[in-house]
Amino acid sequence: MEEINSTEVTDLATTVVPKDDTSSGNEWVYGIEVTLGIVGTVGNVFVCLIILRAKFLHNMTNYLILNLAVADMTASLCLIFNVFLVETSIVEPPSGVAVGEIYCRLYGNLHLFWVCVTASVFNLIVVTLERFYAIVYPLHYTRYFTTKRVTLLVALTWLGAFLQEFFALFINSYDAASGTCAYGFPNLASQIAVGLFVFLSSYFCPLCVMIWAYYKIMRNLKKSARNLMNQQTEDPAYGLLRARKKIVQVLFTVVMAFLILWTPNQVVYLFENFHVELVPTTHIVYSIFRMMAFSNSVVNPIIYAFKYKQFRKGFRVLMCSGCMANNVGAIQTELSNT
């Protein structure tokens, strides 16, 4: 990778390249990073508080959305207190080989940030599968999605994220001669292998699974709607069907946001590992692609606010608990998972 004028985080492999001048021409990038971090933190904190406070949102789907919000909130915090501080060299490697190695392998390589980003992707898969079984295979739902198993799934999303990013601990190190963090694969074959693995596991395969699942879900909902229409009777199932469709539309929008915001960064990253430079790292388009990817942790609360009616009701519960009843039995029934 050629030398550039700033410390660049180039991809999900947590690549960090030390540079001498860390600020020239990138002030707008750093400003956007901090803004995204603040907005993402505040927005996802509100998501967590709303779900915890509004009792009619206490169901399996929203508990999984809660975990997704925790991952996005942590990523947003890391955007401020890790990515921004490292890229601007406000925080630099400490002197000493031992502490320098710890810094470069755990903090300077933005390890926790990428773990949270990966955990967010894995949580999207779990949310998708929960809706898939609830709608397409409702008879099997209670068998597979017990509280114990969902708790295990949530734990596995975080464990899987840590394991996937574990390799970054070995390709980042401390250069005692220059007092900076160094980065490098032992050979091109290992770089290509890791690049393909991260691209497939963090982006391509999850995206294929989620799109396929939502396609099956929408087909099932349309089939159910036709069957109810053919009965030509007022059926209480209409209300449940509409509620499920709205929730699916919200979650599908979240997946589409992930597709739009992450695709440019991931494609550039994949080719970089083959030593093919689609966009120079010094180009403004490269920075835009990174900012698009970073903004993914920010947009989910905005999507909930505009498209999730019950979430807006939950916000009113949070803001005005004394002027709105929190025991909404009809809504709770409507949002039932089964």
KELO-607944 format. One record per residue (C-alpha): residue in three letters; x, y, z. Coordinates in steps of 0.5 Angstrom, whole numbers, plus 500, padded with zeros to 3 digits. Each point is the difference from the previous one (the first is absolute). Layout:
N
ALAXYZ;...
END
This chain:
338
MET500500500;GLU503507498;GLU502505505;ILE494505501;ASN500507504;SER495497506;THR499494504;GLU495496496;VAL496494502;THR498497494;ASP496494501;LEU496495505;ALA507497500;THR502506505;THR506502496;VAL504506503;VAL506503497;PRO504505504;LYS501507496;ASP504506502;ASP495505498;THR493498503;SER496506499;SER501504494;GLY494500495;ASN496495505;GLU497505505;TRP493499496;VAL501493501;TYR501500507;GLY494505501;ILE495495497;GLU503494504;VAL499504507;THR493502497;LEU498493498;GLY503497507;ILE496505504;VAL493499496;GLY501493500;THR501499507;VAL494505502;GLY496496495;ASN501493502;VAL500502508;PHE493502498;VAL498494497;CYS503496506;LEU496504505;ILE493500496;ILE500493499;LEU502499508;ARG495505502;ALA494498495;LYS497494503;PHE496499493;LEU507499497;HIS502494504;ASN500495495;MET506495497;THR500505494;ASN501506504;TYR505497504;LEU504498494;ILE500507498;LEU502502507;ASN507496499;LEU501503493;ALA499507503;VAL505498505;ALA505498495;ASP499506496;MET500505506;THR507497502;ALA503500493;SER497508500;LEU504501506;CYS506497498;LEU500504494;ILE501506504;PHE504497506;ASN504495495;VAL500502493;PHE500508500;LEU506500506;VAL504495496;GLU499503493;THR502507502;SER506497505;ILE497504506;VAL501493503;GLU507497498;PRO504493501;PRO503501507;SER507499501;GLY503493502;VAL499493496;ALA495497504;VAL495505501;GLY501502493;GLU498493498;ILE494500504;TYR498507497;CYS501498493;ARG497494500;LEU494502504;TYR499507499;GLY504503495;ASN497495495;LEU493502502;HIS498493502;LEU494501504;PHE497504495;TRP500495495;VAL498495505;CYS494504501;VAL499501493;THR500493498;ALA496498506;SER494505497;VAL500496494;PHE500493503;ASN494503505;LEU496502493;ILE501493498;VAL497498507;VAL494505499;THR499497493;LEU500493502;GLU495501506;ARG495504495;PHE501494495;TYR498495505;ALA494504503;ILE497501493;VAL502494496;TYR500495505;PRO496502506;LEU499493502;HIS508499501;TYR501507503;THR499499508;ARG504494499;TYR506503497;PHE499507503;THR500499508;THR503505504;LYS506496502;ARG501499493;VAL500507498;THR504502505;LEU505495498;LEU499503493;VAL502507502;ALA506497504;LEU502497493;THR500506496;TRP505504505;LEU504494500;GLY500499493;ALA502507499;PHE506499504;LEU502494497;GLN499503493;GLU505506502;PHE505496504;PHE504500494;ALA501507501;LEU504499506;PHE506497496;ILE500504494;ASN501506504;SER506502504;TYR505505503;ASP506503497;ALA505501505;ALA504504495;SER495505498;GLY496500506;THR494499496;CYS495494498;ALA502496494;TYR495495496;GLY501495495;PHE499493498;PRO505494500;ASN499499492;LEU495502495;ALA496493500;SER499501508;GLN497507498;ILE495498495;ALA498494504;VAL498505506;GLY497505495;LEU496495497;PHE498497507;VAL498507503;PHE496502493;LEU496493500;SER499500508;SER498507501;TYR497502494;PHE498496494;CYS498493504;PRO496504505;LEU497505494;CYS498494496;VAL496496506;MET497506502;ILE497502493;TRP498493499;ALA496499507;TYR497507499;TYR498497493;LYS497494503;ILE496504505;MET497505495;ARG497494496;ASN497497506;LEU497507502;LYS497501493;LYS498492500;SER496501507;ALA497507498;ARG497496494;ASN497495504;LEU497505505;MET497504494;ASN497493497;GLN497499506;GLN496506499;THR499501508;GLU502505505;ASP506496504;PRO504502506;ALA506497496;TYR500506495;GLY502505506;LEU506495502;LEU502499492;ARG500508499;ALA504501507;ARG505494498;LYS501503493;LYS501507503;ILE506497504;VAL503496494;GLN500507496;VAL504503506;LEU505495500;PHE501499493;THR501507499;VAL506499505;VAL503495496;MET499504494;ALA504506503;PHE505495502;LEU501498493;ILE500507497;LEU505503505;TRP505494501;THR500498493;PRO505505497;ASN505499506;GLN499493499;VAL502499493;VAL506505500;TYR502496506;LEU500493497;PHE504503494;GLU505503504;ASN502493503;PHE501498493;HIS504506499;VAL495503495;GLU499508502;LEU493502498;VAL500506503;PRO507504503;THR500500508;THR501508499;HIS494501495;ILE494503503;VAL496495498;TYR504495504;SER498504506;ILE493500498;PHE499493500;ARG503499507;MET495505503;MET494497496;ALA503493504;PHE500504506;SER494503500;ASN496493500;SER500500508;VAL497507499;VAL494499496;ASN496494503;PRO497504506;ILE498505494;ILE497494496;TYR496498507;ALA498507501;PHE497501493;LYS497493498;TYR499497507;LYS493502503;GLN501497506;PHE507502501;ARG497507500;LYS495499505;GLY505497504;PHE504507500;ARG494503502;VAL499495506;LEU508502502;MET499507499;CYS493501504;SER499494504;GLY495503504;CYS496502495;MET499494496;ALA498493502;ASN506495499;ASN495494501;VAL498499492;GLY497493500;ALA497501493;ILE507502497;GLN504495504;THR495495497;GLU501503493;LEU508499501;SER500493502;ASN505496497;THR496494499;
END
